[in-house]
Amino acid sequence: TIPPPSESVGALERSSLLERGFVAILSQIAQQQGNDPISRFIECLIVDGWGVLRVMYAPRLWQGFPKRLRASEDEDDEEQVKADSKYNKDTEDWKRGKPIPIVITWLDPLTVYPVWDEMGLSAVLEADTRSLSDLAPASGRWRVDKEKPELAFLSRLDEDGMGEVTFQQLWTRDMLVYAVNGEIVHRVKHKLGRPPYVIRQG
């Protein structure tokens, strides 16, 4: 439900349009991911008393997006309007059939540790077990090339030799930190302004 900002007919209509659009987006994301994170989230609200989702922008899904061409200085406003109109048409045609560049991940509430302060959600720590092959530099899971840990280094952190390690990720309002068995292997700043999680109580 998206509450309208006022009781006017226009505000009610806009709110209804946003609600239908939002439901359609969630349905499309579930289809393109091959699972339904929202249903699992709702199940957790009922069974565990709270639910957690991680919502991330995924620009790699829109690689090849058309570039806007700027008119040269000697072209008039009419030429610029035509160029903009062509760009708008090209982008609409290009987006048709492409996946929505958002990834929603359901998380087991028992693996998530949120921290709140007077400004709201300030940090979230996730801890789960991962296969070393999933964390290898060649897997493409790392956000900054210069900080990819070596596979040999990750293997040394595999204490029981089972090919699995405890993987932790800490999101704050401006920082992302990865750790393997408590050893920090990656740190990068981000500009989201908040941890990218939806956390609700049932």
C-alpha positions as CSV (number, residue, x, y, z in Angstrom):
1,T,0.0,0.0,0.0
2,I,1.3,3.4,-1.0
3,P,-0.7,6.1,1.0
4,P,-1.7,9.1,-1.1
5,P,-0.2,12.5,0.1
6,S,-3.7,14.0,0.1
7,E,-7.4,13.0,-0.4
8,S,-7.6,14.6,-3.9
9,V,-8.8,12.4,-6.8
10,G,-5.4,13.0,-8.6
11,A,-3.4,11.9,-5.6
12,L,-5.5,8.8,-5.1
13,E,-5.1,7.8,-8.8
14,R,-1.3,8.3,-8.6
15,S,-1.1,6.2,-5.5
16,S,-3.1,3.4,-7.2
17,L,-0.9,3.6,-10.2
18,L,2.3,3.4,-8.0
19,E,0.9,0.4,-6.1
20,R,0.1,-1.5,-9.4
21,G,3.4,-0.7,-10.8
22,F,5.3,-1.7,-7.7
23,V,3.5,-5.1,-7.6
24,A,4.3,-5.6,-11.3
25,I,8.0,-4.8,-10.6
26,L,8.2,-7.2,-7.7
27,S,6.6,-10.0,-9.8
28,Q,9.0,-9.4,-12.7
29,I,12.0,-9.4,-10.4
30,A,10.8,-12.7,-8.9
31,Q,10.5,-14.2,-12.4
32,Q,13.9,-13.0,-13.6
33,Q,15.6,-14.3,-10.5
34,G,13.8,-17.7,-10.6
35,N,12.7,-17.4,-7.0
36,D,10.2,-15.4,-5.0
37,P,12.0,-13.5,-2.2
38,I,8.9,-11.6,-1.2
39,S,7.0,-14.8,-0.3
40,R,9.9,-16.1,1.8
41,F,10.1,-12.7,3.5
42,I,6.4,-12.9,4.4
43,E,6.8,-16.4,5.6
44,C,9.6,-15.2,7.9
45,L,7.4,-12.4,9.2
46,I,4.9,-15.0,10.3
47,V,7.2,-17.9,11.5
48,D,10.2,-16.0,12.8
49,G,8.6,-12.7,13.8
50,W,10.7,-10.7,11.4
51,G,12.0,-10.7,7.9
52,V,15.0,-9.4,6.0
53,L,15.7,-8.6,2.3
54,R,18.8,-7.1,0.7
55,V,17.9,-4.8,-2.2
56,M,20.7,-3.9,-4.6
57,Y,20.9,-1.9,-7.8
58,A,22.5,-4.2,-10.5
59,P,23.7,-2.0,-13.3
60,R,25.5,-4.9,-15.0
61,L,22.1,-6.1,-16.1
62,W,21.8,-3.0,-18.3
63,Q,25.2,-3.1,-19.9
64,G,24.9,-1.6,-23.4
65,F,22.4,1.0,-22.5
66,P,22.2,3.7,-25.3
67,K,24.4,6.7,-24.8
68,R,22.9,10.2,-25.1
69,L,24.4,12.2,-28.0
70,R,25.0,15.9,-27.4
71,A,24.3,18.3,-30.2
72,S,27.4,20.3,-31.3
73,E,27.6,24.0,-30.6
74,D,26.6,25.0,-34.2
75,E,23.3,23.0,-34.0
76,D,20.2,24.8,-32.9
77,D,17.6,24.0,-30.2
78,E,15.4,22.2,-32.7
79,E,18.2,19.8,-33.6
80,Q,18.8,19.1,-29.9
81,V,15.1,18.4,-29.4
82,K,15.2,15.9,-32.2
83,A,18.3,14.2,-30.8
84,D,16.6,14.0,-27.4
85,S,13.5,12.6,-28.9
86,K,15.5,9.9,-30.7
87,Y,17.4,9.1,-27.6
88,N,14.2,8.7,-25.6
89,K,12.8,6.3,-28.3
90,D,16.0,4.3,-28.4
91,T,16.1,3.9,-24.7
92,E,12.5,2.8,-24.5
93,D,13.0,0.3,-27.3
94,W,16.2,-1.0,-25.7
95,K,14.7,-1.5,-22.3
96,R,11.8,-3.6,-23.7
97,G,12.5,-7.2,-22.7
98,K,15.5,-6.4,-20.6
99,P,15.6,-7.5,-16.9
100,I,14.9,-4.9,-14.2
101,P,18.4,-3.8,-12.8
102,I,17.4,-4.6,-9.2
103,V,18.3,-7.8,-7.3
104,I,16.3,-8.7,-4.2
105,T,17.8,-11.3,-2.0
106,W,15.9,-13.1,0.8
107,L,18.0,-13.6,3.9
108,D,17.5,-16.0,6.8
109,P,16.8,-13.7,9.8
110,L,19.0,-15.9,12.0
111,T,22.1,-14.9,9.9
112,V,21.5,-11.1,10.1
113,Y,22.4,-8.7,12.9
114,P,21.0,-5.2,12.5
115,V,22.1,-2.2,14.5
116,W,19.8,0.9,14.9
117,D,20.6,4.3,16.3
118,E,18.7,7.5,16.6
119,M,18.9,8.0,12.8
120,G,17.5,4.6,12.0
121,L,19.2,1.5,10.6
122,S,23.0,2.3,10.9
123,A,24.7,-1.1,10.2
124,V,23.9,-4.7,9.3
125,L,26.2,-7.7,9.7
126,E,25.4,-10.8,7.7
127,A,27.2,-14.1,8.6
128,D,26.8,-17.3,6.6
129,T,28.8,-20.3,5.2
130,R,30.1,-20.0,1.7
131,S,32.0,-22.3,-0.6
132,L,35.6,-21.2,-1.4
133,S,34.8,-21.5,-5.1
134,D,32.1,-18.9,-4.7
135,L,34.5,-16.5,-3.2
136,A,37.4,-17.0,-5.6
137,P,38.6,-13.9,-7.4
138,A,37.5,-15.3,-10.8
139,S,33.9,-15.6,-9.6
140,G,33.4,-11.9,-10.2
141,R,31.8,-11.3,-6.8
142,W,34.2,-8.6,-5.8
143,R,33.4,-5.0,-6.3
144,V,36.9,-3.5,-6.5
145,D,39.5,-5.3,-8.6
146,K,42.5,-4.1,-6.7
147,E,41.3,-5.7,-3.4
148,K,40.5,-9.2,-4.6
149,P,42.0,-11.7,-2.2
150,E,44.0,-14.6,-3.6
151,L,42.4,-18.0,-3.6
152,A,45.5,-19.4,-1.8
153,F,44.9,-16.9,0.9
154,L,41.2,-17.8,1.2
155,S,42.2,-21.5,1.3
156,R,44.4,-20.9,4.3
157,L,41.4,-19.5,6.1
158,D,39.5,-22.9,5.6
159,E,40.1,-24.2,9.1
160,D,38.5,-27.7,8.7
161,G,39.6,-28.3,5.1
162,M,36.0,-28.8,3.9
163,G,36.2,-26.1,1.2
164,E,33.8,-23.8,3.2
165,V,34.3,-20.8,5.3
166,T,32.3,-18.4,7.4
167,F,31.6,-15.3,5.2
168,Q,30.6,-12.0,6.8
169,Q,29.6,-8.8,5.2
170,L,29.2,-5.6,7.2
171,W,27.2,-2.7,5.6
172,T,27.2,0.7,7.3
173,R,25.9,3.9,5.9
174,D,29.0,4.5,3.8
175,M,31.1,1.3,4.0
176,L,31.0,-2.3,2.9
177,V,33.4,-4.8,4.5
178,Y,33.9,-8.5,3.7
179,A,35.5,-10.9,6.1
180,V,36.3,-14.6,5.8
181,N,36.5,-16.5,9.2
182,G,36.9,-13.1,10.9
183,E,39.8,-11.9,8.6
184,I,39.0,-8.8,6.6
185,V,39.5,-9.4,2.9
186,H,37.8,-6.5,1.3
187,R,36.7,-2.9,2.2
188,V,35.1,-0.3,0.0
189,K,33.2,2.9,0.4
190,H,29.7,3.3,-1.1
191,K,27.3,6.2,-1.7
192,L,24.0,4.6,-0.8
193,G,23.7,6.6,2.5
194,R,22.2,3.6,4.3
195,P,22.6,-0.2,4.5
196,P,20.7,-1.7,1.5
197,Y,18.3,-3.8,3.7
198,V,14.6,-4.0,4.3
199,I,14.0,-5.3,7.9
200,R,10.5,-5.6,9.3
201,Q,8.9,-7.1,12.3
202,G,5.9,-9.4,11.9
